[in-house]
């Protein structure tokens, strides 16, 4: 019993709680007074339109720049490998 606490049963619709009354919600009655319209809202600004040509130009530019960056990276790696190979070849000739 210490490790398994018992919760009291939840009240159901058929159970009556002492000192309570049934709650009913009715819609608020409409008033007979005259209301004025609120302040006019400012017109919404539309978003700037982007043409498909501009989107295509940005995509093509991104692809070209990515290709150039990849070409530079591949060239740098190949130059580094060539430098290591030449260094090792020259180092073996000095030891002979």
C-alpha positions as CSV (number, residue, x, y, z in Angstrom):
1,X,0.0,0.0,0.0
2,X,2.9,2.3,0.6
3,X,4.2,2.0,-3.0
4,X,0.8,1.9,-4.7
5,X,-1.2,5.0,-3.7
6,X,-4.9,4.8,-4.5
7,X,-6.6,7.8,-6.2
8,X,-10.1,8.7,-5.3
9,X,-12.7,8.0,-7.9
10,X,-13.3,10.9,-10.4
11,X,-16.8,12.5,-10.0
12,X,-19.1,11.5,-12.8
13,X,-22.2,13.3,-14.2
14,X,-24.5,11.1,-12.0
15,X,-22.6,12.0,-8.8
16,X,-23.9,15.1,-7.0
17,X,-21.4,17.2,-5.0
18,X,-22.8,18.9,-2.0
19,X,-23.1,22.7,-2.2
20,X,-22.9,22.8,-6.0
21,X,-25.4,23.7,-8.6
22,X,-25.5,22.6,-12.3
23,X,-23.8,25.1,-14.5
24,X,-25.5,26.2,-17.7
25,X,-24.0,28.5,-20.3
26,X,-26.2,30.7,-22.3
27,X,-25.1,33.0,-25.1
28,X,-24.7,36.7,-24.0
29,X,-27.8,38.8,-25.0
30,X,-27.2,41.2,-27.8
31,X,-27.3,44.9,-26.7
32,X,-29.5,47.5,-28.2
33,X,-26.9,50.3,-28.3
34,X,-25.3,51.6,-31.5
35,X,-21.7,50.7,-31.9
36,X,-19.3,52.7,-34.1
37,X,-16.8,51.0,-36.4
38,X,-13.3,50.8,-35.1
39,X,-10.4,52.6,-36.6
40,X,-9.7,51.7,-40.2
41,X,-6.8,49.3,-40.6
42,X,-3.8,50.4,-42.7
43,X,-3.7,48.6,-46.0
44,X,-1.3,45.6,-46.0
45,X,1.8,46.0,-48.0
46,X,2.3,43.2,-50.5
47,X,5.6,41.3,-50.5
48,X,7.9,42.1,-53.3
49,X,7.5,39.7,-56.2
50,X,10.4,37.6,-57.4
51,X,10.5,36.6,-61.0
52,X,11.5,33.1,-62.1
53,X,14.4,34.6,-64.0
54,X,15.9,36.0,-60.9
55,X,15.6,32.7,-59.1
56,X,17.1,30.9,-62.0
57,X,20.0,33.3,-62.1
58,X,20.7,32.8,-58.4
59,X,20.6,29.1,-58.8
60,X,22.9,29.1,-61.8
61,X,25.3,31.5,-60.0
62,X,25.4,29.2,-57.0
63,X,26.1,26.1,-59.1
64,X,28.9,27.9,-61.0
65,X,30.5,29.2,-57.8
66,X,30.3,25.7,-56.2
67,X,31.9,24.2,-59.3
68,X,34.7,26.8,-59.1
69,X,35.3,26.2,-55.4
70,X,35.4,22.4,-56.0
71,X,37.9,22.9,-58.9
72,X,40.1,25.0,-56.7
73,X,40.0,22.5,-53.9
74,X,40.9,19.6,-56.2
75,X,43.7,21.6,-57.7
76,X,45.1,22.4,-54.3
77,X,44.9,18.8,-53.2
78,X,46.7,17.6,-56.4
79,X,49.5,20.2,-56.0
80,X,49.9,19.1,-52.3
81,X,50.2,15.5,-53.3
82,X,52.7,16.3,-56.1
83,X,54.8,18.4,-53.6
84,X,54.9,15.4,-51.1
85,X,55.9,13.0,-53.9
86,X,58.6,15.3,-55.2
87,X,59.9,15.9,-51.7
88,X,60.1,12.2,-51.0
89,X,61.9,11.6,-54.3
90,X,64.4,14.4,-53.7
91,X,65.0,13.2,-50.1
92,X,65.9,9.7,-51.2
93,X,68.4,11.0,-53.8
94,X,70.2,13.0,-51.1
95,X,70.6,10.0,-48.9
96,X,72.4,8.0,-51.6
